[in-house]
Amino acid sequence: MRQVALFLLVVACALPPPAQLHAQALSRAQLLSAARDVMSAAPFVAFATVDEQGRPAVRAMDALAPDGDLIVWFATNPRSRKVSQLRADPRVALHYLDADGPGYVTLNGVARLVEDPALKAGHWKEAWTPFYTDRDASVILIEVTPLWVEVVSVPHGANGDPDDWRADIVEFVEGSSGCW
């Protein structure tokens, strides 16, 4: 309990005063840059799908860094539960903790399963190689295209709304951030 209290005190002391937290809204380009930085620095991402009963199913995964459009690629076993869940419902959420904190990025998007060998070769992370005996046969890629992202990153000045704590949101598809 003391450790938790000490941690909270350290975090609270590291934050600027509330009046300064949302002093200036960031532009879309600044928010996307902050999101890309947070996502690229995170060693793992929480990857959430919808299971057969409509419940969230979350697991830690190793992703490629997001591309210029914030599209994210993963590799997985084609027989994994997440693949069958994505075939039934391609909606996903990715959650990255800000390593420089406090903050996070949550990307809500649509997943596409990819079996094309050329795309596998082009979207491959060498760290995945020991887990797959044959990239062409034992791997399926997951491409996640964002609908919207939430960005909170105090080091980047993306602090959200000080009154209701709503994160700054960047929509890739207009009106998408209210559709779920």
N, C-alpha and C positions, 0 to 999 in steps of 0.2 A: 504494500500500500504506500509506503514511504517513497519507493522508487517511482510509482505512478505520479504522486504529488510533486516530486522533484522534476520529473519529466514535464509535467504540465506547467510548472513554474518557469522552467527553462524556455519552453515554447512560447509562453505568454510574454516573457521578457524579450524574446527575439523579434516579436511582432512590433511594427510601428503602432503608435496610438491609433485608435479607431478612426479618428477624423482624417488621418493620412492614408488609411487603407484604400479608399476609393476616391482619392483626390482627383485623378484624371483617368478618364476612360481611354483604353487602348484601341487603336485602329484594328480592323480585321487582319491586316498584314502583321501587326505586332502580336496579336493573339495567336495567329497561326504559327508565327516564329517561336513564341513561347511554348505552344503545344508541341511543336516538332522537337524543341530542345528537351522538354520533359520526357517525351516518348523515346527519344534516342538514347537518353541517359539511363533509363530504367532497365535493370538487368532482366526483369521478367514482367509480364503483363497478366492481369486477371482477365480471363476470356470467358464471357458468359453467354450461354445459349439457352434455349427453352427446351425442357425435357418433354417426354411423352405425356405427362400429367399437367403440362402448362407451367411448371415450376422453373425457377432459374437454376441452371447447372453451371457452376463456376469452377475453373481450374487455372493453375498457373501455367503459362506457356512462354516459350522463347520466340520472339518475333524478329523479323528483319526491321531495321529502322524504317520509319515511314518515308514514302517518296514525296515528291513535290506537291502532290495532291492529297497527302495524308493517307494514301492507300497503304495498308499493312498486309504483309504476307507471313504465313505460318506453314510449317510442314507437320504432318501427322500421319498416323497409321490409318489406312483406308477402312479398317474394321473397327475403329474406335467409336465410342458412343457419340462423340461430338459430330462425327460425320453423318450418322443416321439422324441426329437431331437437326443438323443443318439441312439435310435433304427434306425434312418435314417442315422446317421453319427457318429461313435464312437470316432472321433478325438476330443481331449480336450486340453486345456491349463489351468494350475493352476498357480496362481501368488501369492507369499508370500512376504510381506514387512519384511525386517530385523528389528526386534524390537531394536537391538543394533545399527543399521544403521551407516552410510548409506549403503544401499544395498538391494538386493532382490534375490529370486530364482524363476525362471519360469520353470515349468515342462511341457513339451509337451509329450502327451501320448495317449493311447487308453483306452477307458472306456469299462467295461463289467458290465451289469446289473445282479444282483445276487438275487435270491429269496429263496435259500436254507435256511431253518430254522437253521441248525447247523452253517452255515457260519454267519448268522445274529447274533446268540448268541456269536460266537467267535470274531466278529468284531463289537462290540457294545460299545457305549460310554454312560455312565449313564446320562449325560447331555441331551441326546436325548429323554429319556423316557417320559418326560411331553408332548412332541409334538406328540406322537403316542399312540393311545389307545390300539392297539394290534400289537405287533412287527411282528407276523407271517402274519397278514393280511393287515396291514396299512403301511408297510414299504417295500421298495426295496433298496438294497444296490448298491452302485456304487463303483467298484474297478477300480482304475486308475493305469495302468502299464506304467512306463516311457519309452519313446523312447530316449529322451535326456533332459538334464537340463542345464539351464544357471545359473551361480552363480556369484553374485557380493556381497561381504561382506567385507568391509574395516576392521572391527574388526578381521576377520579371515584371512586377507591377500589375499583375492580373489578380486583383483582390476580390472581385465580385461586389455585390451590393452590401453595404454595411448594415442595412436595416433588416433585410430578410435572408441574408447570406446566399442569395442566388448567385451561382457562378456566371461568369461571362460566357456567352454562347456564340458560336459561329455556326451558321447553317450553310450546308452545301446544297441542300434541296429546300427551297423556300417553304416555310410552314411545317417543316418536318419535326422540329423540336417539341411540338405539342401533340404529335400524332400517336404517341404510345401512351 
